[in-house]
């Protein structure tokens, strides 16, 4: 609905004196997302370290599920 409103109506809504928007954060979901992000970052660090140490494509596939082409691309980067 908001996307279809003309700019003048959106401006009136933005300056309305009555609260019409409520933001709610789901704390358990937020914490899970943060934890997943931290795990993903750790995994990226491990992948980068393995590449720096010269891990073979086979090892990269077995440990991280990276295909040969992905391993080769990451090496070039």
Residue pairs with C-beta under 8 A, 6 or more apart in sequence:
2 10
2 13
5 13
13 20
43 64
46 64
47 60
47 64
47 66
47 74
48 74
50 59
50 60
50 63
50 64
51 60
51 71
51 74
51 75
55 63
57 66
57 68
57 71
57 72
60 66
60 70
60 71
61 67
61 68
61 71
66 74
